[in-house]
Amino acid sequence: MSVIRQCPHDFARSSGKDAEMISLISVSMLREQSVCCVRSVYLLSSAWALACIGCTSVSSSHHAVPANRLDPAIFSCSKENLSPLPFATLGQPRPQEHKIGAGDTLAIYVFGVFPPGEDETPVQNRTQAVNQRYYPPYGAEIGPSTGLPIRVSDNGTVDLPLMEPVQLNGLTISQAVEKIRSLYVEKGVVQKGRERITVGLITPRVKRVIVLREDTPATPVAITNPSLNKEIHRGSGEVIDLPIYENDVLHALASTGGLPGTDAKRELWVIRHNGSADYRYINADQLNTMVIQGMVGTEKSNVIRIPLVGCPDQPLPFRAEDVVLEDGDVVFVPRRNEYFVTGGLLPGARIPLPRDEDIDVLEAIAMSTGSIGGPLGQSGAVLSGGRVGNLKEPTRVLILRKLPDGRQLAIRVDLDRAMQDEKERILIQNEDVVMLHFKPSSSFVYGFFNWMNVTLLPSAFVE
């Protein structure tokens, strides 16, 4: 039996190597445990973050109404379906004969009396226009008249020689001639059968009104980006004299630039000059209440709203006498201030809405980012980064809409379904808030892939 003996020196050497190996193994095991712990903590924190994101997405859209379940009739009429107002209703009918009133300038001739001792009939030529911007279209509006000029007083009377003031208010020209003839014959001033009396109209009375417009005045047209929000704006105002029977909204617009431009609302307001009116500061709700009370009441309203477009088959919301303007009345053309706001994964912006066209949710996303696909579709920069979780665009849209009664309605839109279902492509309205998100399941999957890309997968494999 052979006994192997180990030298004490060799034993000491082997013991040192074992101790060194054990220490290396211990360090390696500790390093692996620390890495696993770090990965576990990272995984748990990522899962917690994803869970929070998912819960937030669920909670924010859980009570939202799916867009395809909404009845379009509950909202206002589509802009593209609005019908223009018959613009003739903004004017007033002209009577067959002019009726004399306070402010008219007449030419009256009574042979031998007015003017006295004149054998020849005087002729009056009117060459000065009432309003140089508006008149005359073809020379003087009124032709030459025989007689001397005389103005109808505020109480509707004229002063003639050898006669008390003659009331002519509301009479036609032919009726005025007959009345003056009968009065002079009754007084014995003119012999019956030999009277020569003429009455003509030199200048009709006018109504001075004020037109205030917040749309851009008639300037050279400049093409601008419709998504730009122009904060600098300049309106215009004019004081105009409108002849009687043309003192209406139609002629006021025609003489100050025409219909409201695209930067103005398709409506206008008539504000009456009434001494008994309450001109304190009022908000939009109080103003609409005044308009409604004037429509249903018997008294003439001091504030009248005249929409220039409306839904088909709806009656006109104003009366024929509402478009007639009197001295001191104001015609106001308000500026259009219609926007929608973007948020979420969309760039935060306040984007103007087109005035005459409708835009749906897909078009709104394209206007805010330049791509229907949202932020991921603008360029290849996102895809070039190689993130696995960024290969799919977000498909959840949440729209916050303010209702007429002041409440807020949350509407949920599925962009994947919107590509196939027209009902899902809801129209965007004024003051809508459009927010783009990932769906909760998509948020978890994409976040998981992004975490895998960062922590587990080699960068060479990803690239």
Buried (B, 14 or more C-beta within 10 A) or exposed (E): EEEEEEEEEEEEEEEEEEEEEEEEEEEEEEEEEEEEEEEEEEBEEBBEEBBEBBEEBEEBBEEBBBBBEBEEEEBEBEBEEBEEBEEEBBBBEEEEEBBBBBBBBBBBBBBBBBBEEBEEEBEBEBEEBBEEEBBBEEEBBBEEBBBBBBBBBEEBBBEBEBBEEBBBBEBBBEBBBBBBBEBBBEEEBBEEEEBEBBBBBBBBBBBBBBBBBBBBEEEEEEEEEEEEEEEEEEBBEBEBBBBBBBBBBBBBBBBBBEBBBEBBBBBBBBBBBBEEEEEEEEEEEEEEEBBEEBBEEEEEBBBBBBBBBBEEEEEEBBEEEBBBBEEBBBBBBBBBEEBBBBBBBBBEBEBBBBBEEBBBBBBBBBBBBBBBBBBBBEEEEBEEEEBBBBEBBBBBBBBBBBEEEEEEBBBBBBBEBBEEEEBBBBBBBEBBBBBBBBBBEBBBBBBBBBBBBEEEEEEEEEE
